[in-house]
């Protein structure tokens, strides 16, 4: 057989045997002519290097679902791996919900496409729907692209068992993903990821009707929720409009960019729901385009590089505010024209401070009974600014911290809501905001229009967003933050770097100082160690599969290093928190700069044994490994 050619060389008999098994299975099961032909060609050429990339390791299903490049093989997003994943998910849901065939699931998709492999988000969504419908499960499949937050909204609104969003969010154009929501409307957390992963492994062979997506057309189990969900979402959003008369009269002008993603129509609708004049759309980036032709990375979190066209249009139209969604519209970046003529891009922490203050202030104006404060909550992730904690302490409401990611905040918010609590706001520093708890995930559409109303209201007081942010810091204490990342594709190197921190002054001895700064406590959520706790055990959940260490300093500083769950990055975060009063922000910034790159990052850059791994700081936004990338699962 042609596939047997794989066995003739490579890195060893076991590797060759496994590759042979994987490719033989693939050639038997794959019905996509493009990916099938590609694998046939690689086998015929005995191209072990490419076969290893395609079949070396199956994509691992985690709490973030799947995310990988589109292409052939079990390591990639393609028709067959979508079918296999959905078959496993379907079987897992059948075990978890006795009423799955009455309630059903929702599926939506963004605009990504990969012509070389015939893959696209729309195609993957149809194949996923086919899998469920072939088993008698009702599917609410959106007929066109939607923002990611519309999936968790639909799960909650229609009381469905689960939701699937086909998207890779702001990843590079070649990637796609498979994001899963549970029946509570939040992203899945453990142990569901492990259960789904096991079910996928048990259901790899495509079911008889798996490839025939025509069977869903006209099927009574297929429902299109697009019109009703659009209507209901924006009706619910109207409840978070607090100053409709201000909105109608505002002179503040806005520019909006969808960065070639799905957001345009939905943000326009959100502005109409708030009686705001629609924002001016960046024409080159308004319509969905899977090539993302005008940006290097389709991620507004990268800042000014992604917003160049927006700034040009804003200057031309005399707009004061730029709103930028990422391609699946679950994140939001905001920039404001300063008196100097420069544009200020707010960090996720800064916009989190503004939105948190605004939502609490708006709630307080409507609720004069302060006894209700006991049921008010705000949330943020452990690597985000502690500014909400400071506001909560002074104002008398509750603040809770979760692990990184909205899967944790969404599930925590749902727990609190079920206990009769009122969750006003949640955010993470990676420009993700939950302003309306009818979506238990970050939502860039609601965040965009609420930010616009905030700016419009402040303008009636002759205040800018920047001026209000300063007022928040004066009242509640300055919180100065910095965040950046390394890029590293080698998991072995990453592990060595973190082990170096754990054994810095000898075995199991973490560093006691960083330069002149004394470390007062250490929390390691990989090992479960926390020396600030009486029993030395961390309170937040731990995970051996990801790296995360937090250092707290005697001067009020906090620094965290962690690995990303979706990208080949080691991220780091540093913050200095000062009490309200006579803090000097410039001195705090100077101290944080000294604490940050030269003091915190240097220990990470040395592999145990004293070898410098050769990484260098490229810019304030990123630190990149100078060695060649190998593989990132």
Rosetta blueprint (number, residue, H / E / L):
1 X L
2 X H
3 X H
4 X H
5 X H
6 X H
7 X H
8 X H
9 X L
10 X L
11 X L
12 X L
13 X H
14 X H
15 X H
16 X H
17 X H
18 X H
19 X H
20 X H
21 X H
22 X H
23 X H
24 X H
25 X H
26 X H
27 X H
28 X H
29 X H
30 X L
31 X L
32 X L
33 X H
34 X H
35 X H
36 X H
37 X H
38 X H
39 X H
40 X H
41 X H
42 X H
43 X H
44 X H
45 X L
46 X L
47 X L
48 X H
49 X H
50 X H
51 X H
52 X H
53 X H
54 X H
55 X H
56 X L
57 X L
58 X L
59 X L
60 X L
61 X L
62 X E
63 X L
64 X L
65 X E
66 X E
67 X E
68 X E
69 X E
70 X E
71 X L
72 X L
73 X L
74 X L
75 X L
76 X L
77 X E
78 X L
79 X H
80 X H
81 X H
82 X H
83 X H
84 X H
85 X H
86 X H
87 X H
88 X H
89 X H
90 X H
91 X H
92 X H
93 X H
94 X H
95 X H
96 X H
97 X L
98 X L
99 X L
100 X H
101 X H
102 X H
103 X H
104 X L
105 X E
106 X E
107 X E
108 X E
109 X E
110 X L
111 X L
112 X L
113 X E
114 X E
115 X L
116 X L
117 X L
118 X L
119 X E
120 X E
121 X H
122 X H
123 X H
124 X H
125 X H
126 X H
127 X H
128 X H
129 X H
130 X H
131 X H
132 X H
133 X H
134 X H
135 X L
136 X L
137 X L
138 X L
139 X E
140 X E
141 X E
142 X L
143 X L
144 X L
145 X L
146 X L
147 X L
148 X L
149 X H
150 X H
151 X H
152 X H
153 X H
154 X H
155 X H
156 X H
157 X H
158 X H
159 X L
160 X L
161 X L
162 X E
163 X E
164 X E
165 X E
166 X E
167 X L
168 X L
169 X L
170 X L
171 X L
172 X L
173 X L
174 X L
175 X E
176 X E
177 X E
178 X E
179 X E
180 X E
181 X E
182 X L
183 X L
184 X L
185 X L
186 X L
187 X E
188 X L
189 X L
190 X L
191 X L
192 X H
193 X H
194 X H
195 X H
196 X H
197 X H
198 X H
199 X H
200 X H
201 X H
202 X L
203 X L
204 X L
205 X L
206 X L
207 X L
208 X L
209 X L
210 X L
211 X L
212 X L
213 X H
214 X H
215 X H
216 X H
217 X L
218 X L
219 X L
220 X L
221 X L
222 X E
223 X E
224 X L
225 X L
226 X H
227 X H
228 X H
229 X H
230 X H
231 X H
232 X H
233 X H
234 X H
235 X H
236 X H
237 X H
238 X H
239 X H
240 X H
241 X L
242 X L
243 X L
244 X H
245 X H
246 X H
247 X H
248 X H
249 X H
250 X L
251 X L
252 X L
253 X L
254 X E
255 X E
256 X E
257 X E
258 X L
259 X L
260 X L
261 X L
262 X L
263 X L
264 X H
265 X H
266 X H
267 X H
268 X H
269 X H
270 X H
271 X H
272 X H
273 X H
274 X L
275 X L
276 X L
277 X L
278 X L
279 X L
280 X E
281 X E
282 X L
283 X H
284 X H
285 X H
286 X H
287 X L
288 X L
289 X L
290 X L
291 X L
292 X L
293 X L
294 X L
295 X L
296 X L
297 X L
298 X L
299 X L
300 X H
301 X H
302 X H
303 X H
304 X H
305 X H
306 X L
307 X L
308 X H
309 X H
310 X H
311 X H
312 X H
313 X H
314 X H
315 X H
316 X H
317 X H
318 X L
319 X L
320 X L
321 X E
322 X E
323 X E
324 X E
325 X E
326 X L
327 X L
328 X L
329 X L
330 X L
331 X E
332 X E
333 X E
334 X E
335 X E
336 X E
337 X E
338 X L
339 X L
340 X L
341 X L
342 X L
343 X E
344 X E
345 X E
346 X L
347 X L
348 X H
349 X H
350 X H
351 X H
352 X H
353 X H
354 X H
355 X H
356 X H
357 X H
358 X H
359 X H
360 X H
361 X H
362 X H
363 X H
364 X H
365 X H
366 X H
367 X L
368 X L
369 X L
370 X H
371 X H
372 X H
373 X H
374 X H
375 X H
376 X E
377 X E
378 X E
379 X E
380 X E
381 X E
382 X L
383 X L
384 X L
385 X L
386 X L
387 X H
388 X H
389 X H
390 X H
391 X H
392 X H
393 X H
394 X H
395 X H
396 X L
397 X L
398 X E
399 X E
400 X E
401 X E
402 X E
403 X L
404 X L
405 X L
406 X H
407 X H
408 X H
409 X H
410 X H
411 X H
412 X H
413 X H
414 X H
415 X H
416 X H
417 X H
418 X H
419 X L
420 X L
421 X L
422 X E
423 X E
424 X E
425 X E
426 X E
427 X E
428 X E
429 X L
430 X L
431 X L
432 X E
433 X E
434 X E
435 X L
436 X L
437 X L
438 X L
439 X L
440 X L
441 X L
442 X L
443 X L
444 X H
445 X H
446 X H
447 X H
448 X H
449 X H
450 X H
451 X H
452 X H
453 X H
454 X H
455 X H
456 X H
457 X H
458 X H
459 X H
460 X H
461 X L
462 X L
463 X L
464 X L
465 X H
466 X H
467 X H
468 X H
469 X H
470 X H
471 X H
472 X H
473 X H
474 X H
475 X H
476 X H
477 X L
478 X L
479 X E
480 X E
481 X E
482 X E
483 X E
484 X E
485 X E
486 X E
487 X E
488 X L
489 X L
490 X L
491 X H
492 X H
493 X H
494 X H
495 X H
496 X H
497 X H
498 X H
499 X H
500 X H
501 X H
502 X H
503 X L
504 X L
505 X L
506 X L
507 X L
508 X L
509 X L
510 X L
511 X L
512 X L
513 X E
514 X E
515 X L
516 X L
517 X E
518 X E
519 X E
520 X E
521 X E
522 X E
523 X E
524 X E
525 X L
526 X L
527 X L
528 X L
529 X E
530 X E
531 X L
532 X L
533 X L
534 X L
535 X L
536 X L
537 X E
538 X L
539 X L
540 X L
541 X L
542 X L
543 X L
544 X L
545 X L
546 X L
547 X L
548 X E
549 X E
550 X E
551 X E
552 X E
553 X E
554 X L
555 X L
556 X L
557 X E
558 X E
559 X E
560 X E
561 X E
562 X E
563 X E
564 X L
565 X L
566 X L
567 X L
568 X L
569 X E
570 X E
571 X E
572 X E
573 X E
574 X E
575 X E
576 X E
577 X E
578 X L
579 X L
580 X L
581 X L
582 X L
583 X L
584 X L
585 X H
586 X H
587 X H
588 X H
589 X H
590 X H
591 X H
592 X H
593 X H
594 X H
595 X H
596 X H
597 X H
598 X H
599 X H
600 X H
601 X H
602 X H
603 X H
604 X H
605 X H
606 X E
607 X E
608 X L
609 X L
610 X L
611 X E
612 X E
613 X L
614 X L
615 X L
616 X E
617 X E
618 X L
619 X L
620 X L
621 X L
622 X L
623 X E
624 X E
625 X L
626 X L
627 X L
628 X L
629 X L
630 X L
631 X L
632 X L
633 X L
